[in-house]
Amino acid sequence: MSSLFSAITMAEWQALAAGDSASAAREIARRLRSILPDDQQRAAFATLSSQAEMAATFARVAGTIAPLAGVPYVLKDIFFTAGQPMNAGSNFTPGILPIRRSDSKLPHSLRGLGTILAAKTHLHEFAYGLTGENPHHGDCEHPRYPGRTSGGSSSGSAAAVAAGIVPLAVGTDTGGSIRVPAAFCGLYGLRLTPKDTYIEDAFPLAPSFDAAGWFTRNPADLTLVNRYLLGKPPVLEREPRGAWLDFAALGQTADASVSTSLKLAAEKFAAPADTATRDALAHAFNDAANAYSTLQSTEAYGVHAAWLDTHRDLYGKDVWARIDRGRRWSPAQLDAAHVKWNAVRAAWQTYFTTHDFLVMPATPFPALKKADCTLENRNRLLALTTPASLGGLAVLTIPITLPDGMSSGLQVIAPTPQSPAISWALKRSASC
């Protein structure tokens, strides 16, 4: 497992590719096929690009001015690539899900920047889960802690970066699917916002909440990707204003080491929220997870209505049940969920009139063992992630190492991914 610790940064990949594109292709092919054990290879990767394909792309971008020329990356198999099947972590047979003749916008943009698509990655089935468990392709585990989950739903993408296979991976985040694996795997992650250009042509889970995003191992690489995919952030003439909302303020419990470590790290970004701000946000966020689950499942049922009964035997039972409940909510339950959604959005709008960002915990525990991937722990995660999801907000996840070497993370929540608070927090995170 020592190769897990020989990660190559984006700049190092670019230097290798510029000097010898054939060697770069051999190296990424070796990493794709040899770092993970066979069962985890199957759990993490949906398709692998051939060495010949990658060599041709490395050679094509060598010597060009493309800003990310020679950077290999992996892509969550929820985005389309021209003429290839897309299964979204499912067991659907060919022909059920659509095949498109063109790439989704995000891989298309990355190709234009000179990156090399090394693989497409598996995910929690149809992106509807936070643990990376998958009954069809295998549970995706943390590369350094076998038997513990990588987190999901962007499980294969996070595992590939955490293992040192690639320096960059694309994922999506509806209710925490970048934030949770980033925290569990010790990665930097950025969730964008719903309905933007990078998510609108991916296969949907719940379109009102789906957002694209990406993972890297370090803040410098994430800063570079952000610059070329999002543009330069506006310059603030002052330090961004933020606040920290801890587990107690949110009415949540956490492992003692997580609570202590996140508190110490959060102090480097913001002071605790004042009493009025804390109480207003805590009141708005209370029961957000239940409202989110109602709204998300309703939209997910709308996506899957044509298949859910006809192809029931092709779904995993847990994901089928999560989608199925979306057609069973009463009008009163739906109305209550919409009232809470509006209340959360109003609270965020008020907060951002006086602040630029909010810091919250990303997870209450480190990567879970299989036996601990329970409904109770799923709900504990959603209690932390769904306020930003209901707000339609951008979130930077900053990994925080725990005393035992495992990790959790902080959410730095901002109105947009172009917010100066995101770039400021990335610079500040080097000291965490």
N, C-alpha and C positions, 0 to 999 in steps of 0.2 A: 504493500500500500504506500510505499515511500513516494511513488510518482504523484500521489495526490498533492504533495507539497512542492512540486517543481512547476508551478504555474508560470506562464509566460504572459507578460503584460501586453497590451495592445501595441505600445511602441516597440517592444522587442519582437513581436510578430511582424510588424512592418519592416523592421531592419532585416530580419531573416528573409522575408519575402523579396525585399529589394536586392539583397545580395545573391540569393540563390532560390528562385521560385520553385524549382524541382525539390529542393531540400525541405522547403516549407510545406509542400504538398505531402511529402513522405512523413513529416513530423505530425501533421494534423491527422493523417490517416492512421498512424501508429497510435496516437492518443485516443482516437475514436474507438479503436478496436481492441485496445489492450489495458486501459486503465481500470475500467469497471469489470467486476466479475460477470460471467455469462448471464446469470439471471437478472442482474441489474442493467446489463446491456439491453436486454429485451424490455425491461421496465422503463428505461429512460428514452430509447430511440425508436421512433416510428420508421424512419428511413435514413440511410447513410449515403452521402454523396460518395462516388467512387474516387479513388486517388487520381485517376485520369481526368475526371471532370474538374476536380479541384486544381490539378496542375495546370489545366488549360486556363482556368480563371486567374490563378496566381500569375501566370505568364502574361495574360491579357492586361492586367492592371499594373504590372511591374513598370516602373519608370513613368507612370502617369502622374498627374497632379491631383488625382482623387484623394481627398483628405484622410480616408480610412483604408487606403489601398493596402491589401495584404492582411487585414484583420479577419480571422475566421469567426463565425458565429453560428449558433443554432436557433431554430425557429419553432415555436410552439405549433403543433399540428392542429391549429384552429384558424391559421392563415392559409390562404390559397397560394400555390405555386403553379405556374402555367402547365396545364395538361396532366397534372399529377393528382392522384386521389387525396382526399382530406378526410380523415376519420374521426378527428376530435376525441381521441382516446376511446372510441367505441368499438363494438364488435359488429358493426353494420357491414353487411356484404356489399361488394362493389355495385354501384348503380343507384343505391338509395340516397346517399348524400350527393350533392352537386359536385361536378368537376368544372373548373373554369379554365378558359383559354389564356387568361392573363394573371399575373401575380397580384396579390393584394398590395395596397399602396405601401405598406411598411417594408416588406422585403424588396419591393421595386426601388424604394428610396435608398435602402441599404446597398443594393447592388450598384446604384449610381454613385455611391460614396466609395466604392472599391472593395467592399467586404466580400468574403467568400462564404457561401452557405455550405456548412459542413454536414448538417443533419437537421431533420425535423424531429421534434421531441414529443413523447407521450405526455399525457396529462390525466388528472382525475377525470373520469368519464364525462364527456360533454362539459368539462370545466365546472362541474357541480359538486365541489368538495374542497376541503382545506387540507387534506392529509396526503394526497398522492397515492391513496390506495386505488387499485384498479383490478377488478376480477378477471379482466380479459388479457391484460399484458403483464401483470405482476405489480406488486406494490413497490413504489420507488422509494428507496431508502437514502438516508443521509450518507454521503460517501465516506465520512470519517467515523460514523457511529452506526455500523450495521445493526439492524433490528430497530432502529429509530427512523421515523419518517423524515423525508426531505421537506414535507409541507407541500401544499398544493393550492390551486389546481395546477400551477405551472411547475410541476414536479420535475420532469425531465430537463427542462431548461435550467432550473436552479441547480440540479445535481451536476449538470455538465460544467457549469462554471465553478461550483464548489470543489469538484474533483480536479480542477486544473486542466480540463480538456480544451476549453475555449475561454477567451477573456470576456465574451459578450454573449448574452442570450436574450431572446425576445419572449415575452410572456403576455398574459392578460390578467386583469384584476377586476372582478365584479364585486366580491365581498371580502377581498383580502388575499387573492390568489397570487399576487406578487409580494405583498407585505409579509405574509406568514412564512413562505419559503425563504425569503430574504433573511428574516430574523432567525429562523431555525438553522439555516446554512451559513450564517455569518457573511452575508453578501449585502452590497448596496443595491437598492431597487428603486425604480421610479414608476409610479402609477400616473398615467396621464388622466384625461377627463373623458367622460362618456360622449359619444356621438361626434368625436373629432375625426379628422381625415384618416388617422391611422387605425381606427377600430371599425369604421363604418362598413368596410367590405370584408371583415372577418366573419367566421361562422358565429352566430350570436348564442349567448346564454339568456341574458335579460337585457335587452338593448338600452333601457334607461340607465343602467348601472355599469355596463361593460366598459372597460377602458384598456387600452394597450399600455405596454411598458417594457422595461428591460432591466437586466441584472448585470453587474460587474463585481469584481473582487475588491476594487479600490476606488476612492473618490475621484482620482485623476482621470481614470478611464470613463467613469460615468459623466464627469464634466465634459469630456471630449465628445462623447456620443450626444449628449444634450445639445451641445453647441451646434452640431451639424444636422441633427434631426429637428431641433426646435428653434434654432436661431439664437442670437445673443440676447440675454435677458436685459431689460432696462436697467439703468444704473440708478441706485438709490443714493441720495446725497446724505443719508444718515444710516445708522445701523438699523436693521429691521427690528420691529417690535413684536415680541412673542410672549407666550405664557406656557407654563407647564401644568398639565392636569394629570395627577397621579392616580394610582389604583384606588386609594381611599376616597378621593374626590369623586371618582366614577362609581363608587359603591361596589367595587370589584376586589377580589382577593387574588393573590399571586404567590408563587414560591418566594420564600424569603430572600434567596440570593438574587432572584430577578428583580424584586422590588427595590432592594438596596442598590444594585448595580445600575438600574435605570435611573433611579433618583440622582445618583452621583453624576451620571453622564448628562442627564437633562439639565443640570445646573450650569453646564457649559454653554447652553443655548438660550435659556430663559429662566426667569424667576417663577415660582409658583403663581398660579392665577390668583388675583385678589378675590375676596369673599363673594362680591356681587357677581363677578364673571364666572367664578367656579360654580356658584349655585345655579346661575342661569343656564350654563351649558349642561351641567349634570341633570337638571330637570328636563331639558330638551332631549338629552341622549338616553334617558331612562326608557327602557323597553323599545329602543330603536331596532334591536335585532329582530324582535317579533314582527314589527311593521315591515322591515326589510324582507324577511323571509316570506311574508304574505305576498308582497308586491313582486319579488323576484320569481317566486314559483308561478305566479299568475302569468308573467311574461314568458317564462320558460315553457309553460304549457302551450302558450300561443305558438311558440317556435316548433314544438314537437307534436302538436295535435294530430297531424296526418300520420304519424308513425307510432304513437305511444301504445295504442291497442293492437294495431296490425302487426307490429314487430316487437311485442312485449318480451318475447323470449330472447331477443338480442340485447336487451338492457340488463345491467346489473340491478339487483333488486332494490338496493338503497337509492340509487339515482332515479330509478323508475318511480319509486314512492315519493321522492322529493318533487318530481315533476307532476305526478298525478294529483297531488294535493292542490295544485294550482287551479284545478277546475272545480274545487269543492268548497272554496271559501264562500261564506254567506255575504250578502250585500252589506250587512252591518260590519262584518270583519273587514271587508275591503274599504268601507268608508273610514273606519277607525285607523287603518293603515295609512290612508291618504292624509288624514288629519295629522298623524304623527310625522309623516314625510314633510308636510308643509311646515310643521313646528320646528323640525330640525333645520330645514333650509332657512327659515326666518332667524333662528338662533345664530347660524353661521353668518348670515348677512349682517346682523347686528355686530357680531364679534369682529368682523373684518372692517368695520368702520373705524375701529381704534387699534387694530392689531394687523400684522402682516402674516403671522403664522401661529399655529398652535402645536405644541409637542404633547404627544400621548404615547403610552406604551403600545407596542405592536403585538406582543404575546405575553401571557401571564406565566409561561413556563418555557423551557427549552424544547427541542425536538422530542416528540412523544414516541414511546414504545407502542408497538401494535396494540397491545391490550388496553392502552390508554386513549386510543382513538375512538372516543365515545361521544354520544350525543351531548352529554354534559360538557365535555371539553370543547366540542364544536361551538356550543352556545357561549362558552367563556371567550373564545376567540372572536366570535361575531359581535359580542358586546363591545369589543375594542375597535373593531374594523368598520362596523356598519355606520357609525355617525358620519365618517367621511364619504362612504359610499352613497348614503342618502343625500349628502350635500353636493354630490357630483364634483368632488374636489380632487386636486392633485396631491399626491403623497410621496415624499421621499422617505425611504426606510434606511436608517443608519444602524448597522449591526453593533451590538454591544456584547463583548466577551464576558462570560461569567467566570467565577473563581475556578470552576472545574474544567474550564476550557470550552464548554458548550456556549451557546449564544442565544440571546433574544434580540430585541431591537426597539428603536424609537421611531415613531411616526412623526414626521415634520409635515404638517398639513397646511397647504396654501391654496389660494383661489385658482391658480393656473400653474401648469408646469413651467411656464416662462417667468414666474415670479422671481424677483431678485432674492427672495428669502431662500429659495432652493439652492441657488449657487452659493449664497452666503453660508448656508448650513453645510454644504459639501466642503467648503474651505475650513470651516470651524471643526468639522468632524475628524480631521486628521489628528486631533489631540485626544480623541476618545479611546 
